[in-house]
């Protein structure tokens, strides 16, 4: 488990690799399509590597890669050529491998002969399945060896593995192949200027040898695949965007595609769709990541946030367990499937070592409650929100100082348990690491918003007494926060308080997230904004996680100087809330320009080198891509710049766009709103809306934040009572 605490970044997959993802399954390969167990490659399903070697040779030679074109997040076309045995550079044999990933893979191999003579080809696929756990592959420490058996016939090769009492099985099929224990072979003659092709499939079987309901099955010739059908349903459901700036339009479309591919379902409730954290290593439910991603995508599909909340509520902590760090009311950090649970954090299938997922659960429920779901749907989740608030009081703030802190409960758990969860992510200005228990500044902001969110839901329900009590708790937290986290001699907020209640005085991006929550005193906001936009913090591509004049700064580190798109999107939302339009536009535009260098896809993070020093964003070697936060960053940037805010129970939504002129006109159709779909047009700064459902009004303007609105409503009630 030292690997987790050494660095929570994704393990390296190597340069030139191609990652395909669909739900909880993914595939990592070389650029020629080959998969090798000597590298962190494979086809993974439910956290198990079901295919560890998949090497194609034609006439005894591996393919020389020419290109790997991603058609969808789950499908790629690999094109390579067969090297000549006589050493000539050019070859008449071009090989295409069209691969689609689901619960396994489908692969169509096509050989094109550009010669005027027929070509005899021995096409061989070498196949291995080691059933390694995802964590073993990620950390390059495959230790368990499964007892294997192989059965083959003229139709298929079945590889079965047994480890202790666990049995796993994978079946490889290839019509017309000569199948052996080691793989499949074809003897083909490709006509002059002709084509030869075949179709192969690889899929898991359960312990009884049956095909799982989620398995990847070749559809009939006249039907689309399950992945294509799933994508078509997603495309029909989400808004359609057209922009004058086609680069930004491409980035938004890529975000839609990636978000669609990152959706997974709760096996116990297939109707609930949630967002996985990211590929390749985190294709599972995470508390913090899934909550933030679905929150950031509310305007695209509010049901993602609802499904995430319902799924997390079912797994809310109920007992005290120091091994998994479960506590009553606590929201989980991550879920792992199958045998991997023994290698996962805390040694169990569910790990709870997250300090921020619990307040974020209440925050997200508050947001979802404003998007028009049935009252009984929201009411069913309120007891879980109240249990989350109980956790904040009873376990999050163990020392009773009014702040929520973390300290891991066992040596296998995460050292740091906020979003900057690498072992060295929280440090002082001189680079010294902070010692726990640690109270992060942004976590206090999340707690503040959790109090306000629950107060709003109480107020909407007519429980003004509860609303007033929670509003008072929020106000007291805000007062204490500004007293103890503010560094008057530095002009910014401490990233945290350490175990001795000392302010951890590093200048970090965390305080930027606090802008959106409204926990900062107004007189301190201008100084925070000035610091965020300083050359030490703003790289030209985004706000760094740590200022360049800090002792621990490293532009190529995971959390100490890198740029995280989701972090910046939340900062942009906060800047706009506080009225700093120009600064918000500058950051948003920089991020969207950075996406251009990666074909419209923002990665999990990139390095923090200055744009003046390096004219292109420098990739971080082990960044997840696609990743849920990053995929939803462009969506939040756009809705923030639109100043788009819905409160369906109160019969309306608000919009006051401040899109930069370089973005061009914006047209959005099929946007969800209450029980209907609306069309939005923004020309310059002028919005118009068509197709409003009955009872919903569009308000042109920037709505006051919920904190201020709640205070106004409660003050009005007090005045009326008098």
N, C-alpha and C positions, 0 to 999 in steps of 0.2 A: 504493500500500500504506500510505500514511500514515494512511488512515482506520482501518486495523486497530489501529495503535499509538496513535492518538488516543483510541480507546475501543473496547473489545471488546464493548460492549453491542450488543444488537440495534438496528437502525436504526428510527426512528419510522415507524409505520404510520398515524398520525393518529387523532384521536378519532372515535368512531362507526363504526369498522371492524369487520368480522366475519372471523374466521379459522377455516377448516375444515382439518382435517388427517387424512390417512390414509397411514400408511407414509411413504415418501419424497416424497409429493405433498402439496401444500397450496394453498389458495385464500385470497386476501385481497381484500375488496371493501368498498364503501360499505354502509351499513345498508339501502339499497334494493336491493342486489344488484348494482349496476353496478360495473364494473371500468374503471379509467382509468389510462393509462400516465403521466399527469402526477403520479400518486401511486405510492407503493410497493405497488401492487396487482398482481394477476395470478393466473393458474393456473400453478403451477410443478410440473414433473416432472423428477426427476433433475437438480436445480440449474439448470434452464432454464425461463424464462417462455414457456410455449407459447401463452398467451392473455394479451394485454396490454390489449385493449379488448373489452368485452362490455356494451354499453349498450342498454338496452331503452327504447323509446318507444312510447307508445300515442297515436295521433292527434297525433304530433309533440311530445308532452310526456313528460318524464322522470317517473318515479314519485315521489310524496311518501311517504317511509318512515313506516310506522306501527309495525312491530315486526320484529325478526329473532329467531326462536326457534330455539335450538340443540336439535335432537332427539337427535343423537349428535355426537361430535367431528367426524365427517365429513359431517354432514347438517344443513341449516338450512332453515327456512321463512321467507322474506322476504314480508312483507305490506305493500303500499302502495296508494295510491289515485291515480287519474288526475285531476290538477287540471282544474277547469272552465275553458273558454276565456273564459267571460263574467265570471270573477272571483268567482263564488259560492264560499263555503268548502266546502260539502258537495258531494260527487259521488256518483253512483250506481254508479260503476265501481271495483271493488276487484280488485287484481291480486295473485295469489300466485305466488311463485317457489320451488318446492321443489328445492333443489340438493343434490347428493351429489358429493363429490370422491373420486377414486381416481387412476388414471393418466389424468387428464382430468376432465371433469365430465359428469354427467347433470342436466338441468334440465327440470322440468315447469312450464309456464306456464299458469296458470288465470285467466280473467277472469270475475268474477261481476257480473252486472247486477242491481242492486237497484231498478231503475226499472220502471214499468209499461209502458214503451215499449221497443221493440227498439233496440239500440245498434250502430251501425256503427263498427268499429274497424280502423284501420290499425296493425298490430303490427309494429314494425321493430326488428331487432337489428343493431347496427353491430359488426363483428368486425375485430380486428387481432391479429397475432402478430408480435412483434419479435424473438423468440428470444433475448432478453437474458439474460445470465448473472445468477445470483442475486446475486453480489457487486455487479454494476453497479446493480441495482435497489435493493439494500439501502443503498448509499452514494450513490444519486441521481447516478450518473455513467455513464449508458449511452453508450458511446463507439463500439462496433463497430456497423456498419450492414450488415445481411445483404442480399445481392441476392435480391429476392423475385420469385416468380411465383405467379399465382393461376389455378387451373382450377376451373370450376364447371359443373354440369349440374343436372338437375331433382332430384337426390338429395343432392348434397353440394357443399361448397366446400373445396378443398384449397389450403393455403398452404404453399409450399416456400421455404426460405431457404438460401442458400449463403454461407459465409464461409470464404475460403481454400479448403481442400479438404473442409471439413465441411459436410454437408447435413443439414438438419432439416426435419421436415414435420408439419403438423397438419391434421386433417380435421374439418370441422363438418357435422353432418347435422341436417336438420329435415324430417320427413315433411310433404308438402303445401305446403311453403313456395315462394315465388318467390325463387330464389337468384340473387344477383348477385355480382360481384367484391367488393363491400363488405359483404355480409351477407345477411340473410334477411328477408323480409317476408311477412306474412299479411294478407289482407283477410277479416275475420270479421264476422259479424252475430250478436250475442249476444241471444238472445230475452229478452223481458220476464221478469224474475226467473229468468233462465236462466244457463247456464254454458257457456263455451268453453274448450278446453284443447289444448295440443300438447306434444310431448316433443322435446327437442333433446339432442344429444351433441357433445362436443368431445374428441378423443383424438389422441395422437401416432402417428406412423408412423416406422419405422426407415428407413435409407438406401435400402433396396430398395422402400420403400412398403408393407412388410408391417406388420401389427399386432403390436407387441411382446407377448410372453407375459404381461406384467404389465398390458396395456392394460385400460381400463375399458369393458366391453361391456354394453349393455343386456340384462338377463336376460329370458327368456320371462315372460309375464304371471303364470304360476303358480309362479315361482321367485323367491327372494330374490337380491339383488345380491351380488357377490363380497365387498364390504365388510361387508354384513350377515352373510354366511356366516362370514366371518373373525371377526366380533365374537361370533357365537353360539358358535363353537368356543372362543373365549377365555373367555366367560362360563361355559361348561360346565367349563372347566379350573380356574378360580380359586376360592378360598374364597368362601362366602356368609356375609355378616355381618349380624346384627341386634343393635341396641343399644337400651337404654332411652332414651338421648339421641339423638333422631332427627336433630338437626343434625349430630352427629358421624357418624352412620350415612350421611347424605347425602354428607358430605365423603369418607368412605372409598369410597363407590360412585363418586363423581366421580373419585377417584384411580384406581380400577380401570379406568374408561372411558378416561381419558387415557393411562394406561400401555398399554392395549391399542392405542390409536390410534398411539402413538409407536413401536410395534414395527416394525422393518424386517428384511429378510432379506439375507443375503450372496448376491449374484448367483451366485457360484461354488458355493455350498452352500445351496440354498434351504431345507434342513431346519434350518439354524441361524438362530435368531431373536435379534436384538439390540435394544437400546433406543437410539433416536435421542435427541440431546441436547435438542431443543425446537423449538417452532414460534414464529414462522414461519421464521426464517433458518437454523436449525441442525438440519434434518431429515436428519441423516447420523450416521455412526459417529464418536464422540469417545472418546478413551482414558479420560480422567478422568471425564467425565460418564456415559458408558455403564457404566463399572465401578462408580461409586458408586451409580447408580440401580439397577442389577441387584443389588448387594450389599444395598441398603436394602429390596429387594423379595424377598429370598430366601424368606421364609415364605409368599409368595403364589405364586411360580413360580420354583423354583431353576434351571429350564432356561434362563431368560433370562441368568443369570450364566454358565452353562456355554457357551452360544452366543456370548456376548460374549468370553469368554476364548479360545475356539477361533478366532474371527474375528480377534482381535488377535494371537494367536500366529502365524497365517499371514502377518501383515504386520509381524512383529517385525523391527527393524532388523538389517541384516547388513553394511553398509558405512559408511564415514565420508563424509558428503556435507554440507558446510557450507551448501549452498543450502536443502535440505529439513531440515537439522539431524538427519538420520538418523545413528545410531551403532550399532555391533553390540550387540544385546541390548535396545535401547531400544524402548519401546512408543509407538506413534504418538499424536499429539494429535488430528488430524482427517483425514477422508477426504473428497475432493470428486470429483464425477463430471463427465465430459464436458469441454467446452471451458473450464469454470470453473477447471480446474486451473491454467491460465495466470494467473488473477487471484487465486488462493488464496494463503494464506501459504506463503512459500518458492517460489512459482511452480510447484509440482508438485501432482499429485493427492493425495499423502499428505504431511502435514507432521508433524514429530516434536518440535516445540518445546514440550514439556511436561516439567517436572522431577518431577512426582508420579505420572504414569500408570504408570511402571515399577515402583516399589514397590507401588502399588495393585494391579497385576496379581498380584503374589505374595500380597498380603493377600487378594484375592478368591479366588484359587485355594485358599488355606488354608480359607476359609469354605466354598467349594463342596465341598471334600474331606470335610467333616463332614456333608453332606446326603444321603449314601447312593448316589452314583453308582458305577457299576462301577469296580473297581480299575484296569482297563486304560485306562478313559477318563481317570482322573486321572493315571495313569502317563505317558500320552502327552503331557501338559502339563508334567510335571516338568522336562524338559530346557529348556523355555522359561522356567520359573521360575529355573532355575540360570543361564541366560544373562542374565536380568534382574538377578540378584544380581551377576553379573560386570560388568554395566554400572554398577551402583552403585559398585563398587570401582574400575573402570578409567576411567570417564568421568564419573560423577556426582560423584565426589570427586577432581577433577583435581589439587588441591594436597595431597592426602594428610593433611588435618587431621582426618579422621574424620567430616566432615559433607558432605552432598550439597548442592551449590550449582548455580545456573544463571547463564548469561550468553549472550545470543543470539549466534549464529554469523554472522549477516548482517543488513544493515540492513532487510531485509523481514520479519524474524521478529518475534515478540512480545518487547517489552521485558521484561515480567514473565511468568513461566512457571509460576507456581503457580495455584491456583484464583482468587486475586485478580489477574487478568491484565490489568487496565486499566493504562495507562501510569503513573498516579500512585497505584497501589494499595498500595505499600510505602513508608512514610515514618517519620521520627523524630517524637518527641513535639512538636517545634516546627514540624512541617510540612515540613521539608526531606526531599526524596526520597532514598532509599537508592541507592547506586551499586553495580553488580555487580562481581564475582560475589556473589550473594545466597543465603544459606542460611536457608530458612524454618523456623520452629519446627515447624509441623505436618508438614512433609516429613520431618524427622528422626523424628517419631513414626511416620509411615508406614513408614519404613525399619526402625525398631525392630520394628514389628509384622510386617514382611516377614521379618525374621530369625526371629522367634518362630514365624510361620506355617510357614515352610519347615522349621524344627526339628521342629515337631509332625508334619508329614508324614513327615519322616525317622524320627521315633520310631514313628509308626504303621506304618511300613514295616520296622521292626526295625533301622534304622541308627542306633544310639544314639551312635556316635562322631560322626557328622555333626550329630546333634541337639545334642550337648554343645558342639561347636565353635560352632554358630550361636547357641546360647543364651548362650555366653560373649561373643560379639560384641555381642549385644543388651545384655547387662549393661554392657559397656564403653561402648557408645554412650549408655546411660542415664546413667552416671556423668558422662561428659564433657558431655552435654547440660545436666544440672542445674548443673554448674559454670559453664558459659559463657553460658547463656541466662537464668539467673535474675538478676533485678534486686533485690537485697536492700533497697535504699533505697526501692523502689517497691512491693514486695510482689506482683509479677507477673512473668511471663516476657516477654522481648523477642520481638517478632514475627519477628525475623531477626537474623543477623549480616551486616554489609555487606562490601564488598570489602576493607576494612582490618581485618576481624574485630571491628569495633566492634558492640556490641549495639544494634540498632535499637529504641529505647526507647518506641515508641508502644504504648499499651494497646489491643490489638485482640482480636477474637474468636478468632483463630487458636489461641491457647493453650487455648481451651475444647475444641477438637477433641482436644487432647493428652490430656485426661482419659480418653477412651475407650480409648486405646492403652496406658495404664499406664506411660508413660515419665516421669511426674512423681513426684518423691520425695513420700512420704506427708506429711511435715511442711509441704510447700508447697501441698498441695491445698486446705486450708481458706482460705488467703489468695487463691488463684485463684478459688475459688467466691465468696468475699465480693466480689471485684472484678467478676466477671461479673454478679452480681445487684445491683450498685450502681446508683443512678439515672443515672450517667453511661453505663453500659453497657446496662442493661435498660430498654427504652423503654415497657414495658407491653404491647407486642405481641411482643417477642422481644429477643434480645441483639443489639445493634448491631455492625456490622463494626468500628467504631472508636468509642472513648469520646468523649463530647461535650466533654470538657475537653482534647482533643488539638488541635494546631495545624491539622491538615488536615481536621478534622471538618466535614462538610456533610451534613445529613440527607437531602438530595435528590441525593446522589452515588451512583455505582455501587458503590464499595467502601469509601468513607470515612465511614460513618455510617448506611448503609442497614441493613435487616434482611433476611437471606437465610434462608428456611425450612429448606433442607437443612442449613445451617451450625448452626442451632438444634437440629435433630433430632439431629445428631451430638453436640452439647453435652449434650442431654437424655440420650442413651445413656451418655455419660461420667459425668454426675452420678449416674445410677443405679448405674453400676458402682462408684462411690466411696461410695455409701450416702447421697447427698443427695436423698432422695425428695421432700421438700416443694418444693425448688427445681426439680426436674425436672417435677413436676406443674404448677407455676406457669407455666413456659415452655410446656409442651405445651398446656395449656389456653388460654393466650393465643394461640398459633398457630391452634388449632382455632377459636377465636372469630373470629380475623381472617379465616379462610376463609369464615365466614358472610356477610361483606360482599362476597364475590365468587361467590355462588351455590355455595359449597362447593369452589371451586377456588383453591388457593394459587398465586400467581404466582411467577415466578423470584425476585423480591425486591419489597419495598416500602420506602417512605421511612422514615427513622428518627425522625420527629417523636414526641415524648412523647405517650402516651395521655392524660395529664392536660391537655396543651395542645390536642390534636386528638382528639376522641372516636371517630374512625374511622381505620383504617389508610389512609394516603395512598398511592395507587398510584404506582409509578415509571413514567414515561411510556413507556419502551421495553422494559419487562420482557417476556420470552418467556412465552407462555401458550397452550397447555399446555407445561410444561417438565418434563423427566424427573426432575430432583432434587426439584422442588417437588411433582410428582405422587406421588412415593414417600415424601415427608416424613410424611404422616399414617400411612402403613403402618409406618414405622420408629418413630414416636411410640407407636403402639399396641403393637407387639411389644416395645418397650423397657419400657413400663409393665406389660406382662404378664411381663416378665423371662423371655422365651421363648428357649430356647437348645437347639439340636439337636446331637448328635454321634452320628450313626447307626452309624459303624464300631464305636463303643463300646457300642452297643445301647440308646441311650436319648435322652430329651430332658427338659429341666428347665423348670419354670415356677413363679414365685412372684409373683403379680400384686399391683400397688400402684395400681390404677386409682382415680382420685378418685371419690367417691360420686356426684358430679354426672353421671358418665358412664352410670350405670345398669348393669343387668346386660348381659353380653355373651354372644352365642351365635354360634359360628363352625362351619360345616359345610364338608365337602369340602376341608379343609386338607391340603396334601401332607405326607406323612411316610413316608420310605423308599419302599417299593413300594405303599403304600396311601394311604388318605384317612381322616382322623380328624375327630371332632366335639369341640369344646371349649365348655364352659359355665363362665362365671365369675359367681358371685353374691356380691356384696360382694368379699371377697378370697379366696373359696374356689373353686378350680378343680376341674373334673372332666373326664375325657377318656374318649371311647368310640371303638371301632373301631381300636384299636392293631394294627398289623401284627405278625405273629409275630416274636418275637425283640427287640421294641422295648418298653422299659419307660418309664413316666412317673415322674419323680422330683419330688415336691413340695418346692420349696425353691429357693434362689438358689445356683447353682453357682459355685464359685470361678473366677476368670478364667483363661484358658489359660496366661498367663505363670506364674502361681502353680502351676497344675497341672503344667506341664512341669518346673518347678524341683523340685516334690515328687517327680515320677516319676524324674527323673535322680538326685536325692539318694537315693531308695530303692534304685535300681540300684547306686549307689556303695556303699551300706551292705551290700547283698547280696553284692557282689563281695568286700568285706572279710571 
